[in-house]
């Protein structure tokens, strides 16, 4: 769990399907993210980048203060966007395990993914595709290479 959360957690509990000893992420779960994805899709990437540039000195200073003294915040933002864009799109039911309270992916390859890539799986295929379009446009604006 991250110490720094840029937004409130998604409302509700993870929706799963259980059949005997098999737990899968329910397609009903994806609807929990619909409002967030619609909001992200409605944002103007040029406006976001304008705000980002306005506050960039503060963002970069804070990034350095929290433990990245030689890194640039901008570089980290691009790496994070690229990571989410590279998220796999698993086909079929996604099996989960519940060793304690929280669910984990049964597939060790999925469980080892970054937090951003796991989010892209949890939101569901359609929402992930929409978010990837949003991220591509935002990345293009951040790098001065607008995407149509």
N, C-alpha and C positions, 0 to 999 in steps of 0.2 A: 504494500500500500504506500503510495507516495505521500510525502509530508506536505508537498505543495500541490494543491488542487486548483486548477484555473477555473473550474466550474463546479456547480453542485453535482452530486452523484445522480445517476439516472433513477427516477422514482420507481418504486415497486421492487419486488423480488424477482430473481431470475426465474423464468418459466421453463420448466423441464418436463419431459415425458419420461415416465418410468414404466418399464415392462420387465417384470421379474428382477433380474440382476443387472439390467442395462438401463442407464440413464442417458438421455440425449437432450441437447439443447433444443427446445421447442421452437418451431417457426413463429409461434405466438409471441415469443420473447422479443422478436425484432421490432414489434410495434412500440415497445417502450422507448425506442430511440427516434421514432418518427418526428416528433416535435423538434428535437435538437437538430436532426438532419435538415428539416425544412427551414429552420432558422439559419443554419450554416449556408444553405443554398441561396437564401434570400440576401445575403450580405454582398455588397459590392466590393470585389477584391481591390479596386483602386482606392476606395475609401479606407479599407483596412490597412493597406500599405501606407497611405498618407498618415493615419494615426500611429502606425508602427514607427514610421520615420520620425514623427514628432516626439515620441516617447523613447526612441531608441537609446539615447545617451543614458537615461535612467535604467532601462532594461539591461543594457550592457554592464553598467556599473554594478547593479544588483547581482547579475550573473557572476561577475568576478568576486564579489563579496561572499557569495554562498559557496565558493570553493573552486572556481575556475579562473584563477588569476591570469593565465596566459591565453585563455580561449576567448573567442568572439561569440557573443550571443547570436548574431546573424548566422554564423556558420552552423551553430547547433540547431537553429530553426530549420535551415535547409536540410540538414541531416535527418531531423525528425520527420519532416514532410516526406523526404525520399523513402524513409523507412516505412511509413504508413502506405505510401504508394506501392511499395514492394510486397505488401501483405498478400499471402496466398488466399485463394478462394476455394476452400474445401468443398467438395461435392458430397451430397448425401448427408445423412444424419451425422451430427458431431457428438461423439460419445464423451461423457463426462464421468468423473469420479468425485466422491465426496469423502475424503479421508477424515475431515474434521467438520467444520461449519461451512466453509466455502467450497464451491465446486472448482474443479480443475479439469483441464482437458485430459482425456485418457491417453491420447496420442502424445508421446514424449516430444515429438517434433513440434507440435502445436504448443505444448506447454512451455517449451524453451523460447518461443517467440518473444519479441519485445512487447512491452505493455501496449504500445501503439498498434502493433500488428494484431494483438489479441482483441483490442477494441474493434478493429475492422472486421474481425470474424464474428464477434458478439452482436454487432449491429445488423448482421444478415447481409446476404448477397446484394439485394437491391439498394439498401442504404449504403453499403460499402461502395458500390459503383457510383452513387451520387456523391458521396464524400470524396472519392478519388477525383471526380471532375472538379469539385470545389478546390481541392488541394492542388491540382494541376494549374488551375487559373491563378490561385494565390501564389504558387511558386513562380509562375511566369512573371507576375507583377513584381514580386520581390527581387527577381533577377533582371528586371527591365526587358523581359521577353514576353509580352502579353500573349496569352493563348486565346484564340478566337472564341 
